[in-house]
Amino acid sequence: MNTAEKDKLNKDAASDERRALEAAKNGEFMNASFHVTSALQKYTRLNNNKKIQKLKALQVEYNQKAEPLQSHEISIPLDDNMRAELDRLINSFTSKPTLEENLIRMAKSAVLVPRLKEAEKNAQNIRPVTAQLVTHMLVDDDGHTLSYDDFETTWLHEHYGIAFNFSRDIINTITSGLIDSGQYTHEAIMNIIVEKRLFNTVQLLKIDAALERRFADDYFSSIHILTPLIENLFMFISRNVGLDTITFGGKQTSTRDKTLSSNILLSKEYGQAWGTDFCYMLNFFMYEPMAARYRHKIAHGDIKMSECNFSTFNILFYFLIKITLMVEVHETKVPQDQTI
């Protein structure tokens, strides 16, 4: 960037900052937030750390003070045929005589996993006219800006979120059906997981503790146990099926286990092994900054009590069952050493 370009960028940034301060003075905090975010982007390009620190604080303040935008709901009317089809779908996951058979069907079914390509197609074909005319900004409940002027990503997540919520609602209905039938119990679930012989004793004790808290209606504790445990179990199984789970510290010539992340879940290698759609679903719920990001909320103590509920546990439990029952375990005999 030459001197003339820097001077122009400084001038534009200062203009955005003045407009933000003026809007805030008039109580127009949403407008102020847009202008301060625009200024922040420009000062970031200029590496002006003093301005960056000041405007970051103002950005959060303005977002918190802004009137919440009107929310909208998307509803799909169901006729009798559609309701009957949906009932048949749910019944297919609850009608087997044992819990294990029903859970295996859930784990192996592609219906419960939102299809990424379908969301991408819908996001491309269904676009509001105003999308090309306005700047888009996504703010979380605490006033932090998650994205600015990135319509393509936020619109994709909007469509994927609709499919994800539909899957979540079906999983909740299936779980309620299994509870009503008397199949869904702490003991029955643990028996299925133990008999799979995938996990070590420490992992099984943690799963048992998460289930014990869930069946005591302590969703807060069960979700705090299960969320990081999903990460551990996913990487544990991935290593056992031959995926690369070790990172190498070149400078210190050290090795350690990789931590599950968006980069891993969205990689070609893991997508081929676990299924691209399932990896995206897991990433969307656990890590995606513009979505639920439950792993980060748990790790940093940002989770709200209201977010630790029946529905959240069911999604996590679905992840647990899927990664457990998708894998086939085969015993092999190790030949004894015949040497004397």
Phi and psi in degrees as GROMACS dihedral restraints (atoms count N, CA, C in turn):
[ dihedral_restraints ]
;  ai    aj    ak    al  type     phi  dphi    fc
    3     4     5     6     1   -82.8    20    10
    4     5     6     7     1   176.5    20    10
    6     7     8     9     1   -61.4    20    10
    7     8     9    10     1   -42.6    20    10
    9    10    11    12     1   -62.5    20    10
   10    11    12    13     1   -40.5    20    10
   12    13    14    15     1   -66.7    20    10
   13    14    15    16     1   -39.2    20    10
   15    16    17    18     1   -65.3    20    10
   16    17    18    19     1   -41.7    20    10
   18    19    20    21     1   -62.2    20    10
   19    20    21    22     1   -42.3    20    10
   21    22    23    24     1   -66.0    20    10
   22    23    24    25     1   -41.2    20    10
   24    25    26    27     1   -65.2    20    10
   25    26    27    28     1   -40.6    20    10
   27    28    29    30     1   -61.4    20    10
   28    29    30    31     1   -42.8    20    10
   30    31    32    33     1   -63.4    20    10
   31    32    33    34     1   -44.3    20    10
   33    34    35    36     1   -66.1    20    10
   34    35    36    37     1   -39.4    20    10
   36    37    38    39     1   -64.6    20    10
   37    38    39    40     1   -43.6    20    10
   39    40    41    42     1   -63.5    20    10
   40    41    42    43     1   -37.2    20    10
   42    43    44    45     1   -64.5    20    10
   43    44    45    46     1   -45.0    20    10
   45    46    47    48     1   -61.6    20    10
   46    47    48    49     1   -40.7    20    10
   48    49    50    51     1   -63.6    20    10
   49    50    51    52     1   -44.3    20    10
   51    52    53    54     1   -61.7    20    10
   52    53    54    55     1   -42.2    20    10
   54    55    56    57     1   -64.7    20    10
   55    56    57    58     1   -36.5    20    10
   57    58    59    60     1   -64.9    20    10
   58    59    60    61     1   -46.5    20    10
   60    61    62    63     1   -64.5    20    10
   61    62    63    64     1   -38.1    20    10
   63    64    65    66     1   -67.4    20    10
   64    65    66    67     1   -42.9    20    10
   66    67    68    69     1   -63.4    20    10
   67    68    69    70     1   -41.3    20    10
   69    70    71    72     1   -64.8    20    10
   70    71    72    73     1   -38.5    20    10
   72    73    74    75     1   -60.6    20    10
   73    74    75    76     1   -33.2    20    10
   75    76    77    78     1   -89.4    20    10
   76    77    78    79     1     4.6    20    10
   78    79    80    81     1    79.4    20    10
   79    80    81    82     1    12.6    20    10
   81    82    83    84     1   -94.9    20    10
   82    83    84    85     1    74.4    20    10
   84    85    86    87     1   -74.4    20    10
   85    86    87    88     1   -30.6    20    10
   87    88    89    90     1   -66.6    20    10
   88    89    90    91     1   -43.3    20    10
   90    91    92    93     1   -62.2    20    10
   91    92    93    94     1   -42.8    20    10
   93    94    95    96     1   -61.4    20    10
   94    95    96    97     1   -38.1    20    10
   96    97    98    99     1   -63.8    20    10
   97    98    99   100     1   -41.6    20    10
   99   100   101   102     1   -62.2    20    10
  100   101   102   103     1   -45.7    20    10
  102   103   104   105     1   -68.5    20    10
  103   104   105   106     1   -39.2    20    10
  105   106   107   108     1   -69.5    20    10
  106   107   108   109     1   -32.2    20    10
  108   109   110   111     1   -68.5    20    10
  109   110   111   112     1   -40.6    20    10
  111   112   113   114     1   -62.7    20    10
  112   113   114   115     1   -42.9    20    10
  114   115   116   117     1   -64.5    20    10
  115   116   117   118     1   -39.4    20    10
  117   118   119   120     1   -62.3    20    10
  118   119   120   121     1   -41.3    20    10
  120   121   122   123     1   -60.1    20    10
  121   122   123   124     1   -42.0    20    10
  123   124   125   126     1   -70.3    20    10
  124   125   126   127     1   -42.4    20    10
  126   127   128   129     1   -66.5    20    10
  127   128   129   130     1   -28.7    20    10
  129   130   131   132     1   -65.6    20    10
  130   131   132   133     1   -41.1    20    10
  132   133   134   135     1   -65.1    20    10
  133   134   135   136     1   -27.8    20    10
  135   136   137   138     1   -89.7    20    10
  136   137   138   139     1    -3.1    20    10
  138   139   140   141     1    58.1    20    10
  139   140   141   142     1    36.1    20    10
  141   142   143   144     1   -88.9    20    10
  142   143   144   145     1    87.5    20    10
  144   145   146   147     1   -63.4    20    10
  145   146   147   148     1   -35.0    20    10
  147   148   149   150     1   -62.4    20    10
  148   149   150   151     1   -46.5    20    10
  150   151   152   153     1   -67.6    20    10
  151   152   153   154     1   -38.0    20    10
  153   154   155   156     1   -59.9    20    10
  154   155   156   157     1   -46.8    20    10
  156   157   158   159     1   -61.8    20    10
  157   158   159   160     1   -43.0    20    10
  159   160   161   162     1   -65.2    20    10
  160   161   162   163     1   -45.8    20    10
  162   163   164   165     1   -75.6    20    10
  163   164   165   166     1   -27.8    20    10
  165   166   167   168     1   -61.2    20    10
  166   167   168   169     1   -44.3    20    10
  168   169   170   171     1   -64.8    20    10
  169   170   171   172     1   -41.4    20    10
  171   172   173   174     1   -65.2    20    10
  172   173   174   175     1   -37.2    20    10
  174   175   176   177     1   -60.2    20    10
  175   176   177   178     1   -48.2    20    10
  177   178   179   180     1   -64.2    20    10
  178   179   180   181     1   -43.0    20    10
  180   181   182   183     1   -59.5    20    10
  181   182   183   184     1   -47.4    20    10
  183   184   185   186     1   -65.9    20    10
  184   185   186   187     1   -39.9    20    10
  186   187   188   189     1   -62.7    20    10
  187   188   189   190     1   -39.3    20    10
  189   190   191   192     1   -68.8    20    10
  190   191   192   193     1   -33.1    20    10
  192   193   194   195     1   -85.7    20    10
  193   194   195   196     1   -16.6    20    10
  195   196   197   198     1   -67.6    20    10
  196   197   198   199     1   145.7    20    10
  198   199   200   201     1   -65.0    20    10
  199   200   201   202     1   134.2    20    10
  201   202   203   204     1   -62.8    20    10
  202   203   204   205     1   139.6    20    10
  204   205   206   207     1   -69.6    20    10
  205   206   207   208     1   150.9    20    10
  207   208   209   210     1   -65.5    20    10
  208   209   210   211     1   127.9    20    10
  210   211   212   213     1   -83.9    20    10
  211   212   213   214     1   164.4    20    10
  213   214   215   216     1  -137.6    20    10
  214   215   216   217     1   154.0    20    10
  216   217   218   219     1  -121.0    20    10
  217   218   219   220     1   146.9    20    10
  219   220   221   222     1  -115.0    20    10
  220   221   222   223     1   120.0    20    10
  222   223   224   225     1  -119.6    20    10
  223   224   225   226     1   146.2    20    10
  225   226   227   228     1  -117.8    20    10
  226   227   228   229     1   110.0    20    10
  228   229   230   231     1   -65.9    20    10
  229   230   231   232     1   135.6    20    10
  231   232   233   234     1  -109.3    20    10
  232   233   234   235     1   124.6    20    10
  234   235   236   237     1   -84.7    20    10
  235   236   237   238     1  -180.0    20    10
  237   238   239   240     1   -61.7    20    10
  238   239   240   241     1   -38.9    20    10
  240   241   242   243     1   -66.7    20    10
  241   242   243   244     1   -40.7    20    10
  243   244   245   246     1   -67.2    20    10
  244   245   246   247     1   -39.9    20    10
  246   247   248   249     1   -64.0    20    10
  247   248   249   250     1   -40.8    20    10
  249   250   251   252     1   -64.6    20    10
  250   251   252   253     1   -39.4    20    10
  252   253   254   255     1   -65.8    20    10
  253   254   255   256     1   -40.7    20    10
  255   256   257   258     1   -66.1    20    10
  256   257   258   259     1   -39.6    20    10
  258   259   260   261     1   -63.1    20    10
  259   260   261   262     1   -40.1    20    10
  261   262   263   264     1   -64.2    20    10
  262   263   264   265     1   -38.8    20    10
  264   265   266   267     1   -62.6    20    10
  265   266   267   268     1   -50.1    20    10
  267   268   269   270     1   -63.8    20    10
  268   269   270   271     1   -40.7    20    10
  270   271   272   273     1   -62.4    20    10
  271   272   273   274     1   -29.5    20    10
  273   274   275   276     1   -67.0    20    10
  274   275   276   277     1   -19.5    20    10
  276   277   278   279     1  -100.1    20    10
  277   278   279   280     1     0.0    20    10
  279   280   281   282     1  -129.6    20    10
  280   281   282   283     1    -4.2    20    10
  282   283   284   285     1   -91.3    20    10
  283   284   285   286     1    -9.3    20    10
  285   286   287   288     1   -70.4    20    10
  286   287   288   289     1   153.7    20    10
  288   289   290   291     1   -71.4    20    10
  289   290   291   292     1   -17.8    20    10
  291   292   293   294     1  -127.2    20    10
  292   293   294   295     1   154.2    20    10
  294   295   296   297     1   -61.8    20    10
  295   296   297   298     1   -40.6    20    10
  297   298   299   300     1   -58.5    20    10
  298   299   300   301     1   -43.5    20    10
  300   301   302   303     1   -63.8    20    10
  301   302   303   304     1   -40.3    20    10
  303   304   305   306     1   -68.2    20    10
  304   305   306   307     1   -40.8    20    10
  306   307   308   309     1   -69.9    20    10
  307   308   309   310     1   -36.4    20    10
  309   310   311   312     1   -62.9    20    10
  310   311   312   313     1   -39.7    20    10
  312   313   314   315     1   -64.5    20    10
  313   314   315   316     1   -40.9    20    10
  315   316   317   318     1   -61.6    20    10
  316   317   318   319     1   -45.6    20    10
  318   319   320   321     1   -64.1    20    10
  319   320   321   322     1   -35.7    20    10
  321   322   323   324     1   -95.6    20    10
  322   323   324   325     1    -6.7    20    10
  324   325   326   327     1   -80.6    20    10
  325   326   327   328     1   136.9    20    10
  327   328   329   330     1   -86.2    20    10
  328   329   330   331     1   -11.1    20    10
  330   331   332   333     1   -66.1    20    10
  331   332   333   334     1   -33.4    20    10
  333   334   335   336     1   -82.3    20    10
  334   335   336   337     1    -7.6    20    10
  336   337   338   339     1  -102.9    20    10
  337   338   339   340     1   117.4    20    10
  339   340   341   342     1   -57.7    20    10
  340   341   342   343     1   144.0    20    10
  342   343   344   345     1   -94.2    20    10
  343   344   345   346     1   118.1    20    10
  345   346   347   348     1   -62.2    20    10
  346   347   348   349     1   -45.0    20    10
  348   349   350   351     1   -62.7    20    10
  349   350   351   352     1   -33.1    20    10
  351   352   353   354     1   -67.3    20    10
  352   353   354   355     1   -40.8    20    10
  354   355   356   357     1   -65.2    20    10
  355   356   357   358     1   -40.6    20    10
  357   358   359   360     1   -63.1    20    10
  358   359   360   361     1   -40.7    20    10
  360   361   362   363     1   -64.7    20    10
  361   362   363   364     1   -45.7    20    10
  363   364   365   366     1   -64.6    20    10
  364   365   366   367     1   -40.9    20    10
  366   367   368   369     1   -63.9    20    10
  367   368   369   370     1   -31.0    20    10
  369   370   371   372     1   -78.6    20    10
  370   371   372   373     1   -37.3    20    10
  372   373   374   375     1   -90.9    20    10
  373   374   375   376     1   -24.7    20    10
  375   376   377   378     1  -113.1    20    10
  376   377   378   379     1   101.2    20    10
  378   379   380   381     1  -134.2    20    10
  379   380   381   382     1   134.1    20    10
  381   382   383   384     1   -68.9    20    10
  382   383   384   385     1   144.4    20    10
  384   385   386   387     1   -58.8    20    10
  385   386   387   388     1   -36.5    20    10
  387   388   389   390     1   -68.8    20    10
  388   389   390   391     1   -11.9    20    10
  390   391   392   393     1   -59.3    20    10
  391   392   393   394     1   -29.3    20    10
  393   394   395   396     1   -88.3    20    10
  394   395   396   397     1    -4.8    20    10
  396   397   398   399     1  -111.8    20    10
  397   398   399   400     1   -15.5    20    10
  399   400   401   402     1  -125.9    20    10
  400   401   402   403     1   163.1    20    10
  402   403   404   405     1   -90.3    20    10
  403   404   405   406     1   136.0    20    10
  405   406   407   408     1  -104.3    20    10
  406   407   408   409     1   138.3    20    10
  408   409   410   411     1  -139.9    20    10
  409   410   411   412     1   133.0    20    10
  411   412   413   414     1  -116.5    20    10
  412   413   414   415     1   124.7    20    10
  414   415   416   417     1  -123.4    20    10
  415   416   417   418     1   138.1    20    10
  417   418   419   420     1   -85.5    20    10
  418   419   420   421     1  -179.3    20    10
  420   421   422   423     1   -66.5    20    10
  421   422   423   424     1   -20.3    20    10
  423   424   425   426     1   -96.6    20    10
  424   425   426   427     1     4.2    20    10
  426   427   428   429     1    93.2    20    10
  427   428   429   430     1     3.5    20    10
  429   430   431   432     1   -86.2    20    10
  430   431   432   433     1   137.4    20    10
  432   433   434   435     1   -79.1    20    10
  433   434   435   436     1   123.6    20    10
  435   436   437   438     1   -91.2    20    10
  436   437   438   439     1   -34.5    20    10
  438   439   440   441     1  -155.6    20    10
  439   440   441   442     1   154.2    20    10
  441   442   443   444     1  -140.9    20    10
  442   443   444   445     1   122.7    20    10
  444   445   446   447     1    57.8    20    10
  445   446   447   448     1    45.1    20    10
  447   448   449   450     1  -130.8    20    10
  448   449   450   451     1    66.4    20    10
  450   451   452   453     1   -62.6    20    10
  451   452   453   454     1   -39.8    20    10
  453   454   455   456     1   -56.8    20    10
  454   455   456   457     1   -46.3    20    10
  456   457   458   459     1   -71.3    20    10
  457   458   459   460     1   -46.7    20    10
  459   460   461   462     1   -65.6    20    10
  460   461   462   463     1   -35.1    20    10
  462   463   464   465     1   -71.2    20    10
  463   464   465   466     1   -36.7    20    10
  465   466   467   468     1   -62.6    20    10
  466   467   468   469     1   -45.5    20    10
  468   469   470   471     1   -64.2    20    10
  469   470   471   472     1   -31.6    20    10
  471   472   473   474     1   -62.1    20    10
  472   473   474   475     1   -46.7    20    10
  474   475   476   477     1   -71.4    20    10
  475   476   477   478     1   -41.5    20    10
  477   478   479   480     1   -63.6    20    10
  478   479   480   481     1   -38.2    20    10
  480   481   482   483     1   -60.6    20    10
  481   482   483   484     1   -35.0    20    10
  483   484   485   486     1   -62.9    20    10
  484   485   486   487     1   -46.1    20    10
  486   487   488   489     1   -66.3    20    10
  487   488   489   490     1   -39.6    20    10
  489   490   491   492     1   -62.5    20    10
  490   491   492   493     1   -45.0    20    10
  492   493   494   495     1   -64.3    20    10
  493   494   495   496     1   -34.9    20    10
  495   496   497   498     1   -64.4    20    10
  496   497   498   499     1   -44.7    20    10
  498   499   500   501     1   -61.9    20    10
  499   500   501   502     1   -42.6    20    10
  501   502   503   504     1   -59.8    20    10
  502   503   504   505     1   -42.7    20    10
  504   505   506   507     1   -66.7    20    10
  505   506   507   508     1   -36.9    20    10
  507   508   509   510     1   -66.5    20    10
  508   509   510   511     1   -43.2    20    10
  510   511   512   513     1   -61.5    20    10
  511   512   513   514     1   -40.1    20    10
  513   514   515   516     1   -61.9    20    10
  514   515   516   517     1   -42.2    20    10
  516   517   518   519     1   -67.3    20    10
  517   518   519   520     1   -40.9    20    10
  519   520   521   522     1   -61.4    20    10
  520   521   522   523     1   -46.1    20    10
  522   523   524   525     1   -60.5    20    10
  523   524   525   526     1   -43.6    20    10
  525   526   527   528     1   -60.8    20    10
  526   527   528   529     1   -39.4    20    10
  528   529   530   531     1   -64.8    20    10
  529   530   531   532     1   -40.5    20    10
  531   532   533   534     1   -68.5    20    10
  532   533   534   535     1   -33.2    20    10
  534   535   536   537     1   -67.2    20    10
  535   536   537   538     1   -45.6    20    10
  537   538   539   540     1   -62.3    20    10
  538   539   540   541     1   -32.6    20    10
  540   541   542   543     1   -77.3    20    10
  541   542   543   544     1   -12.5    20    10
  543   544   545   546     1    87.5    20    10
  544   545   546   547     1     0.7    20    10
  546   547   548   549     1   -77.4    20    10
  547   548   549   550     1   -36.0    20    10
  549   550   551   552     1   -81.8    20    10
  550   551   552   553     1    89.9    20    10
  552   553   554   555     1  -129.3    20    10
  553   554   555   556     1   159.8    20    10
  555   556   557   558     1   -56.2    20    10
  556   557   558   559     1   -49.7    20    10
  558   559   560   561     1   -63.7    20    10
  559   560   561   562     1   -44.0    20    10
  561   562   563   564     1   -64.0    20    10
  562   563   564   565     1   -41.0    20    10
  564   565   566   567     1   -65.4    20    10
  565   566   567   568     1   -46.5    20    10
  567   568   569   570     1   -63.4    20    10
  568   569   570   571     1   -37.7    20    10
  570   571   572   573     1   -60.4    20    10
  571   572   573   574     1   -41.6    20    10
  573   574   575   576     1   -64.0    20    10
  574   575   576   577     1   -44.7    20    10
  576   577   578   579     1   -69.7    20    10
  577   578   579   580     1   -41.3    20    10
  579   580   581   582     1   -65.1    20    10
  580   581   582   583     1   -43.9    20    10
  582   583   584   585     1   -66.9    20    10
  583   584   585   586     1   -18.9    20    10
  585   586   587   588     1   -69.1    20    10
  586   587   588   589     1   -26.2    20    10
  588   589   590   591     1    56.3    20    10
  589   590   591   592     1    44.4    20    10
  591   592   593   594     1   -98.4    20    10
  592   593   594   595     1   -34.4    20    10
  594   595   596   597     1  -109.1    20    10
  595   596   597   598     1   157.1    20    10
  597   598   599   600     1   -84.2    20    10
  598   599   600   601     1   176.4    20    10
  600   601   602   603     1   -61.6    20    10
  601   602   603   604     1   -42.5    20    10
  603   604   605   606     1   -62.2    20    10
  604   605   606   607     1   -43.3    20    10
  606   607   608   609     1   -64.8    20    10
  607   608   609   610     1   -41.0    20    10
  609   610   611   612     1   -64.7    20    10
  610   611   612   613     1   -38.1    20    10
  612   613   614   615     1   -64.4    20    10
  613   614   615   616     1   -36.9    20    10
  615   616   617   618     1   -69.6    20    10
  616   617   618   619     1   -41.8    20    10
  618   619   620   621     1   -60.6    20    10
  619   620   621   622     1   -43.7    20    10
  621   622   623   624     1   -61.3    20    10
  622   623   624   625     1   -40.4    20    10
  624   625   626   627     1   -65.9    20    10
  625   626   627   628     1   -40.4    20    10
  627   628   629   630     1   -63.9    20    10
  628   629   630   631     1   -41.6    20    10
  630   631   632   633     1   -69.0    20    10
  631   632   633   634     1   -38.9    20    10
  633   634   635   636     1   -59.7    20    10
  634   635   636   637     1   -42.7    20    10
  636   637   638   639     1   -68.7    20    10
  637   638   639   640     1   -38.0    20    10
  639   640   641   642     1   -63.3    20    10
  640   641   642   643     1   -44.1    20    10
  642   643   644   645     1   -77.6    20    10
  643   644   645   646     1    -5.0    20    10
  645   646   647   648     1   -96.7    20    10
  646   647   648   649     1     9.9    20    10
  648   649   650   651     1    61.9    20    10
  649   650   651   652     1    25.5    20    10
  651   652   653   654     1  -100.7    20    10
  652   653   654   655     1    76.3    20    10
  654   655   656   657     1   -68.3    20    10
  655   656   657   658     1   -29.8    20    10
  657   658   659   660     1   -59.2    20    10
  658   659   660   661     1   -49.4    20    10
  660   661   662   663     1   -70.9    20    10
  661   662   663   664     1   -42.7    20    10
  663   664   665   666     1   -62.9    20    10
  664   665   666   667     1   -39.2    20    10
  666   667   668   669     1   -71.5    20    10
  667   668   669   670     1   -33.9    20    10
  669   670   671   672     1   -68.8    20    10
  670   671   672   673     1   -28.9    20    10
  672   673   674   675     1   -78.8    20    10
  673   674   675   676     1   -45.2    20    10
  675   676   677   678     1   -75.4    20    10
  676   677   678   679     1   -33.5    20    10
  678   679   680   681     1   -60.8    20    10
  679   680   681   682     1   -55.8    20    10
  681   682   683   684     1   -69.0    20    10
  682   683   684   685     1   -24.6    20    10
  684   685   686   687     1   -68.1    20    10
  685   686   687   688     1   -36.2    20    10
  687   688   689   690     1   -56.3    20    10
  688   689   690   691     1   -45.0    20    10
  690   691   692   693     1   -58.4    20    10
  691   692   693   694     1   -47.7    20    10
  693   694   695   696     1   -63.2    20    10
  694   695   696   697     1   -45.8    20    10
  696   697   698   699     1   -69.0    20    10
  697   698   699   700     1   -37.6    20    10
  699   700   701   702     1   -61.9    20    10
  700   701   702   703     1   -45.2    20    10
  702   703   704   705     1   -71.4    20    10
  703   704   705   706     1   -34.2    20    10
  705   706   707   708     1   -61.8    20    10
  706   707   708   709     1   -47.3    20    10
  708   709   710   711     1   -69.5    20    10
  709   710   711   712     1   -38.7    20    10
  711   712   713   714     1   -58.1    20    10
  712   713   714   715     1   -42.0    20    10
  714   715   716   717     1   -63.4    20    10
  715   716   717   718     1   -40.2    20    10
  717   718   719   720     1   -70.9    20    10
  718   719   720   721     1   -21.9    20    10
  720   721   722   723     1   -97.0    20    10
  721   722   723   724     1     8.4    20    10
  723   724   725   726     1    98.8    20    10
  724   725   726   727     1     8.3    20    10
  726   727   728   729     1   -81.5    20    10
  727   728   729   730     1   154.0    20    10
  729   730   731   732     1   -74.8    20    10
  730   731   732   733     1   115.4    20    10
  732   733   734   735     1  -124.0    20    10
  733   734   735   736     1    15.1    20    10
  735   736   737   738     1  -117.9    20    10
  736   737   738   739     1   132.9    20    10
  738   739   740   741     1  -104.3    20    10
  739   740   741   742     1   150.3    20    10
  741   742   743   744     1  -117.1    20    10
  742   743   744   745     1   123.0    20    10
  744   745   746   747     1   -89.3    20    10
  745   746   747   748     1    98.3    20    10
  747   748   749   750     1   -60.4    20    10
  748   749   750   751     1   -42.8    20    10
  750   751   752   753     1   -67.5    20    10
  751   752   753   754     1   -40.3    20    10
  753   754   755   756     1   -98.3    20    10
  754   755   756   757     1     1.1    20    10
  756   757   758   759     1    50.0    20    10
  757   758   759   760     1    53.3    20    10
  759   760   761   762     1  -123.7    20    10
  760   761   762   763     1   157.4    20    10
  762   763   764   765     1  -128.0    20    10
  763   764   765   766     1   150.3    20    10
  765   766   767   768     1  -156.4    20    10
  766   767   768   769     1   165.3    20    10
  768   769   770   771     1   -70.3    20    10
  769   770   771   772     1   141.0    20    10
  771   772   773   774     1   -70.4    20    10
  772   773   774   775     1   152.0    20    10
  774   775   776   777     1   -97.9    20    10
  775   776   777   778     1   133.2    20    10
  777   778   779   780     1   -58.3    20    10
  778   779   780   781     1   137.4    20    10
  780   781   782   783     1  -153.6    20    10
  781   782   783   784     1   174.2    20    10
  783   784   785   786     1   -61.0    20    10
  784   785   786   787     1   -39.5    20    10
  786   787   788   789     1   -59.5    20    10
  787   788   789   790     1   -38.7    20    10
  789   790   791   792     1   -71.6    20    10
  790   791   792   793     1   -49.7    20    10
  792   793   794   795     1   -64.4    20    10
  793   794   795   796     1   -31.9    20    10
  795   796   797   798     1   -94.2    20    10
  796   797   798   799     1     7.6    20    10
  798   799   800   801     1   -77.6    20    10
  799   800   801   802     1   154.7    20    10
  801   802   803   804     1   -63.5    20    10
  802   803   804   805     1   -40.6    20    10
  804   805   806   807     1   -60.1    20    10
  805   806   807   808     1   -48.5    20    10
  807   808   809   810     1   -73.9    20    10
  808   809   810   811     1   -33.1    20    10
  810   811   812   813     1   -62.8    20    10
  811   812   813   814     1   -38.9    20    10
  813   814   815   816     1   -69.1    20    10
  814   815   816   817     1   -34.1    20    10
  816   817   818   819     1   -79.2    20    10
  817   818   819   820     1   -45.2    20    10
  819   820   821   822     1  -101.7    20    10
  820   821   822   823     1   -14.0    20    10
  822   823   824   825     1   100.5    20    10
  823   824   825   826     1   124.4    20    10
  825   826   827   828     1   -58.5    20    10
  826   827   828   829     1   -41.7    20    10
  828   829   830   831     1   -65.8    20    10
  829   830   831   832     1   -41.4    20    10
  831   832   833   834     1   -67.0    20    10
  832   833   834   835     1   -42.0    20    10
  834   835   836   837     1   -61.1    20    10
  835   836   837   838     1   -40.2    20    10
  837   838   839   840     1   -67.4    20    10
  838   839   840   841     1   -40.0    20    10
  840   841   842   843     1   -61.3    20    10
  841   842   843   844     1   -45.5    20    10
  843   844   845   846     1   -63.4    20    10
  844   845   846   847     1   -42.3    20    10
  846   847   848   849     1   -66.2    20    10
  847   848   849   850     1   -41.8    20    10
  849   850   851   852     1   -59.3    20    10
  850   851   852   853     1   -41.4    20    10
  852   853   854   855     1   -80.3    20    10
  853   854   855   856     1   -37.9    20    10
  855   856   857   858     1   -91.6    20    10
  856   857   858   859     1   -37.4    20    10
  858   859   860   861     1  -125.9    20    10
  859   860   861   862     1   -27.7    20    10
  861   862   863   864     1   -58.9    20    10
  862   863   864   865     1   119.2    20    10
  864   865   866   867     1   -59.3    20    10
  865   866   867   868     1   -30.9    20    10
  867   868   869   870     1   -90.3    20    10
  868   869   870   871     1     5.3    20    10
  870   871   872   873     1  -124.2    20    10
  871   872   873   874     1  -138.3    20    10
  873   874   875   876     1   -72.1    20    10
  874   875   876   877     1   -40.1    20    10
  876   877   878   879     1    42.3    20    10
  877   878   879   880     1    50.5    20    10
  879   880   881   882     1   -64.2    20    10
  880   881   882   883     1   -33.8    20    10
  882   883   884   885     1   -63.3    20    10
  883   884   885   886     1   -42.3    20    10
  885   886   887   888     1   -70.2    20    10
  886   887   888   889     1   -38.7    20    10
  888   889   890   891     1   -63.0    20    10
  889   890   891   892     1   -41.6    20    10
  891   892   893   894     1   -67.4    20    10
  892   893   894   895     1   -45.1    20    10
  894   895   896   897     1   -63.9    20    10
  895   896   897   898     1   -34.5    20    10
  897   898   899   900     1  -104.8    20    10
  898   899   900   901     1     6.9    20    10
  900   901   902   903     1    71.3    20    10
  901   902   903   904     1    23.2    20    10
  903   904   905   906     1   -93.4    20    10
  904   905   906   907     1    -4.9    20    10
  906   907   908   909     1   -66.4    20    10
  907   908   909   910     1   139.0    20    10
  909   910   911   912     1   -90.5    20    10
  910   911   912   913     1   149.1    20    10
  912   913   914   915     1   -57.1    20    10
  913   914   915   916     1   -37.5    20    10
  915   916   917   918     1   -67.3    20    10
  916   917   918   919     1   -20.2    20    10
  918   919   920   921     1   -82.7    20    10
  919   920   921   922     1   -12.3    20    10
  921   922   923   924     1   -96.0    20    10
  922   923   924   925     1    89.3    20    10
  924   925   926   927     1  -142.7    20    10
  925   926   927   928     1  -176.5    20    10
  927   928   929   930     1   -54.2    20    10
  928   929   930   931     1   -46.7    20    10
  930   931   932   933     1   -66.0    20    10
  931   932   933   934     1   -44.0    20    10
  933   934   935   936     1   -63.2    20    10
  934   935   936   937     1   -44.1    20    10
  936   937   938   939     1   -60.6    20    10
  937   938   939   940     1   -40.9    20    10
  939   940   941   942     1   -62.2    20    10
  940   941   942   943     1   -38.7    20    10
  942   943   944   945     1   -64.9    20    10
  943   944   945   946     1   -46.7    20    10
  945   946   947   948     1   -62.6    20    10
  946   947   948   949     1   -41.2    20    10
  948   949   950   951     1   -64.6    20    10
  949   950   951   952     1   -37.5    20    10
  951   952   953   954     1   -60.9    20    10
  952   953   954   955     1   -43.2    20    10
  954   955   956   957     1   -59.4    20    10
  955   956   957   958     1   -45.0    20    10
  957   958   959   960     1   -60.1    20    10
  958   959   960   961     1   -48.7    20    10
  960   961   962   963     1   -65.4    20    10
  961   962   963   964     1   -39.1    20    10
  963   964   965   966     1   -66.0    20    10
  964   965   966   967     1   -47.2    20    10
  966   967   968   969     1   -71.0    20    10
  967   968   969   970     1   -23.1    20    10
  969   970   971   972     1   -79.9    20    10
  970   971   972   973     1   -44.8    20    10
  972   973   974   975     1   -93.3    20    10
  973   974   975   976     1    -8.7    20    10
  975   976   977   978     1   -73.1    20    10
  976   977   978   979     1   -22.3    20    10
  978   979   980   981     1   -96.1    20    10
  979   980   981   982     1   132.9    20    10
  981   982   983   984     1   -94.0    20    10
  982   983   984   985     1   132.9    20    10
  984   985   986   987     1  -107.6    20    10
  985   986   987   988     1   126.3    20    10
  987   988   989   990     1  -123.1    20    10
  988   989   990   991     1   128.7    20    10
  990   991   992   993     1   -79.8    20    10
  991   992   993   994     1   140.2    20    10
  993   994   995   996     1  -128.2    20    10
  994   995   996   997     1   142.9    20    10
  996   997   998   999     1   -87.3    20    10
  997   998   999  1000     1   128.6    20    10
  999  1000  1001  1002     1   -90.6    20    10
 1000  1001  1002  1003     1   121.3    20    10
 1002  1003  1004  1005     1   -62.6    20    10
 1003  1004  1005  1006     1   134.4    20    10
 1005  1006  1007  1008     1   -72.9    20    10
 1006  1007  1008  1009     1   147.4    20    10
 1008  1009  1010  1011     1   -69.5    20    10
 1009  1010  1011  1012     1   119.8    20    10
 1011  1012  1013  1014     1   -88.3    20    10
 1012  1013  1014  1015     1    -4.7    20    10
 1014  1015  1016  1017     1   -75.2    20    10
 1015  1016  1017  1018     1   151.4    20    10
